[in-house]
Amino acid sequence: MIEIKTIFNNNSVLVNIGGEREAIITGKGIGYKKNRGDFLNANQIQKVFYLDTSDEKKTFHTLLQNIPLDIVLLVYEIIDHAVAKYQFKVYDYAYLTLSEHLYSVYQQTLNGKYQPNLIPNLQQQYPIETQIASDALALINQKLKVNFPPEEIKSIALHFINAHDQAFDPQETAQNSENNPKVIQNKLIDVIIKDLDQRGIFRTAQNSNSFNRFMAHLRFLGERISHASENKDDFDSDFEHKLIKMYPQSYHIAKEIFGKLKKIFNYQVSNAELIYFIIHIQRIISETSVTSKENKHGN
């Protein structure tokens, strides 16, 4: 018998499944007229989302603080679909970033304020991620009763590209992971994301476009590192000095990140790459600062 721990609504509940493990269970009317401690009717169970670790439980409960339950559960369903159909696993932070993104686009769509993204077409380079995103878009429109623009496929695909857990990929692990471009890309992104996290710089609804462009740029940097090639773009030295003077915080962050990349990958990043990093980081910081000021003003 499965005992109910928390009732979210008539169609979804949280249950204990033994030890410290929990699961989210959905089904039509599964929580109707139920109370904490009651047992479930197994015939009503439609989907089960397992929360096996303390980190998974923490992620789920954190999501519920700011994002509607139906969107959170939809993200769990999308990611479960990616694993079941494509054997494509993602890092845990994908639940947070994808939920935040979908909620933001959902609000923009309802309010008629949706703005097209500037992400390039990724289908040729990332066909699996693009197909996962296409499946996700169909599910989103069906479940939320909305019409997300088709170009959202690129945004959703980028979330899966950025969060791909390469260690789970049976095709990639069969290859030489140390020199595999995708493995290097994922390791590079993981190092930089963790560094930004420690500085309190996160993806938000307001800076998501700039953050996505930065992630796309990091993919190309990962390719250059794997092939030991440099960014050959040429910038005027005066422009570089002006940029450093205008944005000292972004310059300092970029330099420290480059120090880590040199140590981990034995790769000397070019001055052109430094300029790109300063610009990307400054955009993200600026948009994050605007958001913080708006929140303080609103309170």
ZIHU-V233234 format. One line per field, one symbol per residue. psi: psi as a letter, one per 20 degrees, with the letter a starting at -180 (. if undefined). burial: + if it has 24 or more other ideal C-beta (glycine too) atoms within 12 Angstrom, else -. A space follows every 50 residues. Layout:
BEGIN
psi = ???
burial = ???
END
This chain:
BEGIN
psi = qpppgpogahjprpqpkpcjqrqppqqojhjpkqrpirqqohiipgqpop nhrhgggggghggihipqghhghgghgghhghgghjloqrqhihgghhgg ghgghgggghjkjppqrkprpjgghmhghhhghggggggghghilrnpqh iihggghhghghjpnhhiohghiirnhhjpghggghggggggghghghjk orprhhjhghgghghghhghghghghjkrqojqpqphhgghgghhhmhgh ggggghghgghgggilpoprhghggggggghggggghhgggggggghh.
burial = -+-+++++--+++++++----++++++--++--+-----+---++-+++- +----++-+++-++--+-++++++++++++++---+-+++++++++++++ ++++++-+--------+-+--+---+-+++-+++++++++--++-+-+-- ++++++++++++++++--+--+-------++++++++++++++-++---- ++++++++++++++++++++++++++----+--------+--++--+--+ +-++++++-++---+-+-+++++++++++++++++-++--+--------
END
